[in-house]
Amino acid sequence: MQNDKTTLRDLSIFTSDGSGDVFELINHTTTHAGRDMLRKHIQHPPDTFEKLKDVQDAIKFWYANTARWPEGVLNGTLVMLDKFFESADSLSAPPTGFTLFLNSYFQRLLHKQEYFFTKFSLSHLADFLKGCGQLSEMATLPGVPAVLKREFETIGEELRHRLTEPIAAITNETKYADLMQLDYRARREMKHVVHRLIDSYSRLDAWRSMAIATKAHGWVFPELVAAKPVCMETTGLSHPLLKEPVSYDIAFEQDRNFLLLTGANMSGKTTFMRALGVGALLAHLGMGVPARAMKISFLQGIITNMQVEDNILRGESYFFAEVQRMKQTAEKLLKPEAHLVLMDELFKGTNVHDAYECTRAVMDGLLHHPNHLMIISTHLYEVAQQFKEDNVKNKEILFYYFVTTMSAEGDYKFTYELKNGISDDRIGYRILQKEGVIELLNRKVS
């Protein structure tokens, strides 16, 4: 799956300050290296259906075996190893002669900082190698998925290095002369080995993190199916960032792949679309989704058009930015691989007549692409009604709307309930009145 920065921002996967985003919701890594690997995994999910199934199998394994994770490897362990191997290239000769003759007491006295750095670094290296050893032993467990078995076996092969056993055997009783020799040899011989081990360890850390998040939030693993025919069916889908979310049931298939969504402003359209996008993305990471059930075909990517921004420095208007994003969308839809397209209130940067004409033209064009899943929201009742009339024969468009209840006194309430049909709710003027804006503007300055 390929997703650009705009999509990840529109879906609140990452936020600028790192708070209140989906990433923090699923980040349960034990190390910064694992955290970085998880971020990369989100930015570049598996690019084939087979790879995605492999990752899902790995995460399902960790879901059932979270307690098997090595406890002796902490974030500080990997940080210390980075510092330890930074000096590997500057070593010129092994310790000899008088340096090795001095016992631990005199080394602490004469070279206090170097003594403690050496001992502390090697203890961290020993902890890491022993932790990796615990992981490699899991290759023989029954039911280990193939992708994990390969990862565990790769770790085991790296651990066959001749220094692994003597370093893992280090204790407080190990002579300083032996530590000096191991320090020199480890930095000379194990730098690339340890870096490869850290890469494997962080990948496993990221997979386990998604398993922990799936279990902690009570999410379910989706049923993943081949790319064609395109489909997405959800039961009880909700937005994971909401404390008291409303859940939704929705089903798309190749002959009805287009959803036109209407409803008043603030009625829930954008949140619903984001819930669909986040659910689809989490499914393509191989982890659980916030729903009671989901079936989804493998998608090439998610394309959003939700928070378009103008560019003052380049002299681009909001409307032009919308057009450019639509052009990018059209180019991606020319590819045969399926995408999920989420478009929220198109062409807000122009007048109502232009918005009607542009939205209608875009929808006409999108209907020519049945291999993709597409959801468009609009506040233009006329557009929805026109397509409703045109849709009587072919039934290719799904029409849903969000309910807003209104009283005779002008009060309104959002139920966030999704129903079949088209909404003609127009409450913008009522909101202005209720918030006292009209009254304030009509007051005369005394």
C-alpha positions as a printed NumPy array, in Angstrom:
array([[  0.   ,   0.   ,   0.   ],
       [  1.238,   3.49 ,  -0.888],
       [  0.028,   6.532,   1.051],
       [  1.367,  10.059,   0.754],
       [  1.889,  12.629,   3.517],
       [ -1.436,  14.299,   2.745],
       [ -3.354,  11.091,   3.399],
       [ -1.475,  10.368,   6.633],
       [ -2.188,  13.923,   7.811],
       [ -5.859,  13.856,   6.79 ],
       [ -6.362,  10.628,   8.748],
       [ -4.479,  11.975,  11.818],
       [ -1.99 ,   9.121,  11.648],
       [  0.782,  11.547,  12.561],
       [  0.345,  15.012,  14.056],
       [  2.913,  17.798,  14.202],
       [  3.264,  17.652,  17.999],
       [  2.912,  13.877,  18.289],
       [ -0.174,  14.056,  20.497],
       [ -3.661,  12.788,  19.807],
       [ -2.689,  10.782,  16.754],
       [ -3.196,   7.184,  15.696],
       [  0.53 ,   6.457,  15.861],
       [  0.672,   7.059,  19.604],
       [ -2.41 ,   4.877,  19.997],
       [ -0.647,   1.854,  18.506],
       [  2.911,   2.55 ,  19.67 ],
       [  3.793,   0.052,  22.392],
       [  7.403,  -0.474,  21.351],
       [ 10.082,  -0.994,  23.983],
       [ 12.875,   0.834,  22.143],
       [ 13.366,   3.948,  20.026],
       [ 14.627,   1.7  ,  17.241],
       [ 11.344,  -0.213,  17.387],
       [  9.42 ,   3.053,  17.39 ],
       [ 11.277,   4.206,  14.268],
       [ 10.608,   0.85 ,  12.601],
       [  6.891,   1.131,  13.439],
       [  6.775,   4.599,  11.889],
       [  8.463,   3.304,   8.729],
       [  6.014,   0.399,   8.602],
       [  3.09 ,   2.84 ,   8.674],
       [  4.653,   5.032,   6.012],
       [  5.461,   2.024,   3.823],
       [  3.031,  -0.851,   4.505],
       [  3.506,  -4.216,   2.765],
       [  3.363,  -3.729,  -0.997],
       [  1.869,  -7.1  ,  -1.898],
       [ -1.024,  -9.173,  -0.609],
       [  1.328, -12.056,   0.222],
       [  3.646,  -9.846,   2.312],
       [  0.649,  -8.367,   4.129],
       [ -0.635, -11.833,   5.027],
       [  2.829, -12.743,   6.334],
       [  2.934,  -9.662,   8.567],
       [ -0.59 , -10.29 ,   9.838],
       [  0.427, -13.858,  10.734],
       [  3.443, -12.492,  12.646],
       [  1.314,  -9.997,  14.57 ],
       [ -1.243, -12.699,  15.377],
       [  1.607, -14.793,  16.822],
       [  2.738, -11.947,  19.074],
       [ -0.908, -11.331,  20.019],
       [ -0.921, -14.83 ,  21.562],
       [  2.683, -14.682,  22.852],
       [  3.357, -11.149,  24.103],
       [  4.863, -12.455,  27.35 ],
       [  7.687, -14.231,  25.486],
       [  9.439, -10.941,  24.766],
       [ 12.969, -10.641,  26.28 ],
       [ 12.868,  -8.443,  29.379],
       [ 16.582,  -7.754,  29.631],
       [ 16.789,  -5.484,  26.572],
       [ 15.724,  -1.905,  27.258],
       [ 15.794,   1.256,  25.184],
       [ 18.939,   2.33 ,  27.045],
       [ 20.586,  -0.902,  25.931],
       [ 20.384,   0.032,  22.255],
       [ 21.335,   3.66 ,  22.93 ],
       [ 24.453,   2.482,  24.753],
       [ 25.366,   0.105,  21.922],
       [ 25.192,   2.952,  19.412],
       [ 27.674,   4.946,  21.484],
       [ 29.85 ,   1.895,  22.006],
       [ 30.242,   1.2  ,  18.289],
       [ 30.684,   4.867,  17.315],
       [ 34.317,   4.552,  18.349],
       [ 34.93 ,   1.317,  16.439],
       [ 36.539,   3.032,  13.456],
       [ 39.045,   4.954,  15.603],
       [ 40.663,   1.88 ,  17.154],
       [ 44.233,   1.349,  16.028],
       [ 45.802,  -1.382,  18.151],
       [ 44.731,  -3.906,  20.784],
       [ 45.502,  -3.264,  24.466],
       [ 48.872,  -4.765,  25.45 ],
       [ 51.662,  -4.653,  27.99 ],
       [ 51.331,  -2.406,  31.009],
       [ 47.625,  -1.678,  30.364],
       [ 46.711,  -5.347,  30.65 ],
       [ 49.038,  -5.815,  33.631],
       [ 47.148,  -3.319,  35.776],
       [ 44.416,  -4.893,  37.837],
       [ 40.844,  -3.594,  38.115],
       [ 41.631,  -1.493,  41.189],
       [ 44.384,   0.488,  39.486],
       [ 42.362,   0.794,  36.286],
       [ 39.515,   2.379,  38.24 ],
       [ 42.   ,   4.663,  39.91 ],
       [ 43.933,   5.756,  36.819],
       [ 41.34 ,   5.483,  34.059],
       [ 38.057,   5.748,  35.917],
       [ 35.878,   6.986,  33.035],
       [ 37.263,   4.515,  30.517],
       [ 36.997,   1.63 ,  32.999],
       [ 33.313,   2.162,  33.748],
       [ 32.43 ,   2.864,  30.108],
       [ 34.034,  -0.392,  29.032],
       [ 32.362,  -2.458,  31.738],
       [ 28.975,  -0.758,  31.312],
       [ 29.011,  -1.078,  27.509],
       [ 29.958,  -4.738,  27.527],
       [ 27.249,  -5.521,  30.082],
       [ 24.673,  -3.939,  27.749],
       [ 26.085,  -5.841,  24.793],
       [ 25.862,  -9.057,  26.801],
       [ 22.223,  -8.313,  27.722],
       [ 21.37 ,  -7.645,  24.08 ],
       [ 23.018, -10.805,  22.803],
       [ 21.268, -12.889,  25.464],
       [ 17.925, -11.265,  24.569],
       [ 18.504, -12.04 ,  20.897],
       [ 19.352, -15.592,  21.931],
       [ 15.93 , -15.908,  23.572],
       [ 14.319, -14.765,  20.336],
       [ 16.319, -17.173,  18.192],
       [ 15.163, -20.085,  20.372],
       [ 11.549, -19.285,  19.462],
       [ 12.172, -20.582,  15.919],
       [ 11.461, -24.096,  17.203],
       [  8.106, -23.267,  18.803],
       [  5.093, -25.023,  17.26 ],
       [  2.947, -22.893,  15.012],
       [  5.519, -20.136,  14.403],
       [  4.604, -18.349,  11.14 ],
       [  7.103, -18.708,   8.315],
       [  8.045, -15.012,   8.28 ],
       [  8.851, -15.096,  12.009],
       [ 10.702, -18.385,  11.759],
       [ 12.972, -16.833,   9.111],
       [ 13.548, -13.787,  11.325],
       [ 14.372, -15.926,  14.364],
       [ 16.698, -18.139,  12.314],
       [ 18.457, -15.073,  10.878],
       [ 19.077, -13.848,  14.413],
       [ 20.43 , -17.293,  15.336],
       [ 22.851, -17.24 ,  12.403],
       [ 24.196, -13.814,  13.435],
       [ 24.7  , -15.101,  16.99 ],
       [ 27.083, -17.812,  15.756],
       [ 29.847, -15.185,  15.882],
       [ 32.853, -16.388,  17.864],
       [ 32.551, -13.519,  20.39 ],
       [ 28.895, -14.11 ,  21.272],
       [ 29.533, -16.784,  23.886],
       [ 32.414, -15.096,  25.785],
       [ 30.594, -11.726,  25.854],
       [ 27.322, -13.288,  27.029],
       [ 29.3  , -15.019,  29.802],
       [ 30.624, -11.745,  31.278],
       [ 29.974, -11.351,  35.021],
       [ 31.145,  -8.998,  37.775],
       [ 33.998, -11.424,  38.38 ],
       [ 35.38 , -11.147,  34.833],
       [ 38.95 ,  -9.833,  34.924],
       [ 39.529,  -6.37 ,  33.567],
       [ 42.23 ,  -7.624,  31.224],
       [ 39.667,  -9.951,  29.659],
       [ 37.17 ,  -7.084,  29.422],
       [ 39.755,  -4.933,  27.636],
       [ 40.412,  -7.663,  25.091],
       [ 36.691,  -8.31 ,  24.517],
       [ 36.036,  -4.567,  24.264],
       [ 38.634,  -4.177,  21.521],
       [ 37.598,  -7.28 ,  19.604],
       [ 33.852,  -6.565,  19.848],
       [ 34.206,  -3.067,  18.477],
       [ 36.461,  -4.349,  15.69 ],
       [ 34.453,  -7.445,  14.726],
       [ 30.826,  -7.108,  15.819],
       [ 29.744,  -3.637,  14.709],
       [ 27.891,  -4.758,  11.576],
       [ 26.618,  -7.926,  13.237],
       [ 25.033,  -5.951,  16.073],
       [ 23.544,  -3.42 ,  13.683],
       [ 21.876,  -6.231,  11.736],
       [ 20.62 ,  -7.734,  14.99 ],
       [ 19.191,  -4.36 ,  16.031],
       [ 17.383,  -4.155,  12.689],
       [ 15.762,  -7.56 ,  13.255],
       [ 15.027,  -6.765,  16.896],
       [ 13.333,  -3.457,  16.06 ],
       [ 11.202,  -5.09 ,  13.361],
       [  9.985,  -7.674,  15.871],
       [  9.446,  -4.865,  18.395],
       [  7.209,  -3.035,  15.908],
       [  5.167,  -6.154,  15.099],
       [  4.71 ,  -6.947,  18.782],
       [  3.678,  -3.339,  19.411],
       [  0.779,  -3.669,  16.963],
       [ -0.227,  -6.941,  18.59 ],
       [ -0.295,  -5.296,  22.025],
       [ -2.363,  -2.369,  20.669],
       [ -4.821,  -4.783,  19.051],
       [ -5.31 ,  -6.623,  22.341],
       [ -5.356,  -3.502,  24.544],
       [ -8.104,  -1.794,  22.511],
       [-10.171,  -4.921,  21.921],
       [ -9.806,  -4.712,  18.141],
       [-10.296,  -7.6  ,  15.725],
       [ -8.078,  -8.907,  12.958],
       [ -9.754,  -8.293,   9.583],
       [-10.284, -10.886,   6.902],
       [ -7.866, -10.013,   4.104],
       [ -8.772, -11.063,   0.576],
       [ -7.124, -10.719,  -2.813],
       [ -7.252,  -7.388,  -4.627],
       [ -9.984,  -8.323,  -7.109],
       [-12.911,  -8.116,  -6.975],
       [-12.613,  -5.047,  -4.764],
       [-14.63 ,  -5.11 ,  -1.547],
       [-14.858,  -3.615,   1.932],
       [-17.381,  -4.801,   4.504],
       [-17.385,  -3.575,   8.1  ],
       [-19.563,  -4.25 ,  11.125],
       [-19.323,  -1.962,  14.127],
       [-16.531,   0.167,  12.688],
       [-15.628,   3.215,  14.794],
       [-13.019,   5.95 ,  14.956],
       [-10.246,   4.856,  17.36 ],
       [ -9.419,   8.35 ,  18.643],
       [-12.912,   9.077,  19.993],
       [-13.701,   8.285,  23.632],
       [-17.366,   7.494,  22.955],
       [-17.506,   6.654,  19.243],
       [-20.569,   5.717,  17.223],
       [-20.104,   2.507,  15.239],
       [-21.112,   1.927,  11.62 ],
       [-21.948,  -0.945,   9.314],
       [-21.12 ,  -0.49 ,   5.641],
       [-20.525,  -2.761,   2.637],
       [-18.94 ,  -2.045,  -0.751],
       [-18.472,  -4.352,  -3.699],
       [-17.309,  -3.945,  -7.274],
       [-20.732,  -3.232,  -8.783],
       [-21.591,  -0.785,  -5.961],
       [-18.283,   0.802,  -5.097],
       [-19.391,   4.435,  -4.824],
       [-20.875,   6.091,  -1.724],
       [-22.371,   9.584,  -1.782],
       [-22.597,  10.977,   1.725],
       [-24.757,  13.936,   2.768],
       [-25.656,  15.632,   6.026],
       [-25.374,  18.955,   7.818],
       [-22.018,  20.392,   8.842],
       [-20.761,  18.764,  12.08 ],
       [-23.194,  15.86 ,  11.666],
       [-20.414,  13.25 ,  11.425],
       [-19.506,  12.918,   7.734],
       [-15.795,  13.651,   8.09 ],
       [-15.392,  11.464,  11.172],
       [-17.078,   8.566,   9.376],
       [-14.804,   8.931,   6.364],
       [-11.745,   9.068,   8.583],
       [-12.92 ,   5.954,  10.411],
       [-13.07 ,   4.134,   7.072],
       [ -9.61 ,   5.38 ,   6.119],
       [ -7.997,   4.547,   9.46 ],
       [ -9.629,   1.116,   9.509],
       [ -8.383,   0.351,   5.997],
       [ -4.861,   1.52 ,   6.851],
       [ -4.656,  -0.486,  10.081],
       [ -5.838,  -3.563,   8.17 ],
       [ -3.007,  -3.037,   5.685],
       [ -0.478,  -2.827,   8.509],
       [ -1.445,  -6.386,   9.445],
       [ -2.938,  -5.485,  12.822],
       [ -6.426,  -5.364,  14.299],
       [ -9.052,  -2.755,  13.447],
       [-11.611,  -0.896,  15.621],
       [-14.626,  -2.922,  14.527],
       [-16.541,  -6.079,  15.374],
       [-15.695,  -7.498,  11.951],
       [-14.06 ,  -6.383,   8.715],
       [-13.454,  -7.929,   5.317],
       [-11.273,  -5.952,   2.947],
       [ -9.481,  -6.606,  -0.318],
       [ -5.839,  -5.635,  -0.761],
       [ -5.6  ,  -1.975,  -1.764],
       [ -2.778,  -0.198,  -3.536],
       [ -3.321,   2.936,  -1.49 ],
       [ -5.636,   5.42 ,   0.211],
       [ -6.227,   8.803,  -1.429],
       [ -7.769,  11.598,   0.626],
       [ -8.985,  15.059,  -0.272],
       [-10.034,  16.445,   3.101],
       [ -7.801,  19.241,   4.408],
       [ -6.51 ,  20.988,   1.311],
       [ -4.292,  24.006,   1.989],
       [ -3.51 ,  26.956,  -0.221],
       [  0.081,  28.065,  -0.816],
       [  0.574,  31.803,  -0.441],
       [  4.294,  31.699,  -1.246],
       [  3.623,  30.017,  -4.585],
       [  0.578,  32.182,  -5.28 ],
       [ -1.814,  29.232,  -5.302],
       [ -5.407,  29.683,  -4.196],
       [ -7.394,  27.193,  -2.152],
       [ -9.413,  26.242,  -5.231],
       [ -6.274,  25.629,  -7.298],
       [ -4.9  ,  23.431,  -4.518],
       [ -8.141,  21.419,  -4.626],
       [ -7.81 ,  21.017,  -8.387],
       [ -4.191,  19.865,  -8.073],
       [ -5.134,  17.269,  -5.468],
       [ -7.945,  16.085,  -7.723],
       [ -5.476,  15.798, -10.605],
       [ -3.197,  13.615,  -8.47 ],
       [ -6.197,  11.461,  -7.608],
       [ -7.195,  11.077, -11.266],
       [ -3.658,  10.003, -12.204],
       [ -3.658,   7.279,  -9.541],
       [ -7.097,   6.037, -10.573],
       [ -5.771,   5.332, -14.067],
       [ -3.804,   2.458, -12.558],
       [ -5.595,  -0.895, -12.397],
       [ -4.744,  -1.532,  -8.734],
       [ -7.563,  -0.722,  -6.314],
       [ -7.511,   2.396,  -4.101],
       [ -9.75 ,   3.754,  -1.378],
       [-10.721,   7.34 ,  -2.258],
       [-12.072,   9.701,   0.426],
       [-13.231,  13.161,  -0.687],
       [-14.788,  15.531,   1.812],
       [-16.882,  18.53 ,   0.7  ],
       [-15.24 ,  19.125,  -2.66 ],
       [-14.551,  22.56 ,  -4.153],
       [-15.166,  24.664,  -1.076],
       [-12.875,  27.275,  -2.606],
       [-15.308,  28.474,  -5.261],
       [-18.883,  29.706,  -5.565],
       [-21.908,  27.428,  -5.231],
       [-22.586,  27.232,  -8.975],
       [-18.979,  26.312,  -9.776],
       [-18.924,  23.839,  -6.899],
       [-22.051,  22.149,  -8.271],
       [-20.64 ,  21.878, -11.797],
       [-17.215,  20.709, -10.643],
       [-18.573,  18.145,  -8.174],
       [-20.944,  16.737, -10.764],
       [-18.156,  16.472, -13.352],
       [-15.85 ,  14.73 , -10.872],
       [-18.534,  12.238,  -9.853],
       [-19.332,  11.457, -13.482],
       [-15.659,  10.725, -14.031],
       [-15.251,   8.619, -10.899],
       [-18.078,   6.345, -11.962],
       [-15.835,   5.162, -14.8  ],
       [-13.509,   3.47 , -12.288],
       [-15.293,   0.454, -10.775],
       [-12.047,  -1.113,  -9.535],
       [-11.72 ,   1.462,  -6.744],
       [-13.703,   2.178,  -3.563],
       [-14.887,   5.783,  -3.447],
       [-16.669,   7.899,  -0.835],
       [-17.616,  11.514,  -1.473],
       [-19.367,  13.802,   0.976],
       [-21.171,  16.929,  -0.148],
       [-23.307,  19.651,   1.368],
       [-24.791,  20.318,  -2.079],
       [-28.212,  18.707,  -1.875],
       [-28.822,  19.429,  -5.559],
       [-25.851,  17.302,  -6.649],
       [-26.961,  14.357,  -4.56 ],
       [-30.541,  14.618,  -5.752],
       [-29.489,  14.779,  -9.394],
       [-27.431,  11.61 ,  -9.091],
       [-30.233,   9.961,  -7.156],
       [-32.512,  10.5  , -10.126],
       [-29.857,   9.278, -12.589],
       [-29.161,   6.273, -10.383],
       [-32.666,   4.818, -10.538],
       [-31.778,   2.428, -13.358],
       [-28.21 ,   1.25 , -12.73 ],
       [-28.143,   1.37 ,  -8.892],
       [-24.367,   1.861,  -8.865],
       [-24.271,   4.552,  -6.168],
       [-24.926,   4.053,  -2.448],
       [-26.648,   7.015,  -0.776],
       [-26.235,   7.574,   2.949],
       [-26.782,  10.562,   5.2  ],
       [-26.258,  11.639,   8.783],
       [-29.312,  12.534,  10.798],
       [-29.812,  15.936,  12.413],
       [-32.922,  16.444,  14.544],
       [-34.397,  19.952,  14.612],
       [-37.19 ,  21.388,  16.758],
       [-39.724,  24.051,  15.862],
       [-37.871,  26.447,  18.161],
       [-34.761,  26.179,  16.028],
       [-32.802,  23.835,  18.261],
       [-30.786,  21.079,  16.602],
       [-29.091,  17.9  ,  17.737],
       [-26.603,  15.623,  15.996],
       [-27.341,  11.93 ,  16.494],
       [-24.395,  10.745,  14.348],
       [-26.73 ,   8.072,  13.022],
       [-26.078,   6.849,   9.487],
       [-29.135,   6.125,   7.322],
       [-29.936,   5.271,   3.734],
       [-30.953,   8.248,   1.607],
       [-30.121,  11.916,   1.093],
       [-30.163,  14.723,   3.63 ],
       [-31.548,  18.167,   2.857],
       [-30.728,  19.56 ,   6.308],
       [-29.653,  23.198,   6.177],
       [-28.781,  24.445,   9.612],
       [-26.001,  26.943,   8.93 ],
       [-28.279,  29.947,   9.474],
       [-29.741,  28.392,  12.618],
       [-26.262,  27.918,  14.038],
       [-25.474,  31.565,  13.396],
       [-28.638,  32.541,  15.224],
       [-28.147,  30.16 ,  18.133],
       [-24.579,  31.324,  18.717],
       [-25.755,  34.944,  18.744],
       [-23.706,  35.998,  15.743],
       [-26.589,  37.659,  13.901],
       [-27.63 ,  39.593,  16.997],
       [-24.101,  40.844,  17.604],
       [-23.666,  41.997,  14.031],
       [-27.014,  43.841,  14.05 ],
       [-26.181,  45.853,  17.137],
       [-25.43 ,  49.481,  16.443],
       [-22.338,  51.075,  17.921],
       [-23.456,  53.636,  20.523]])
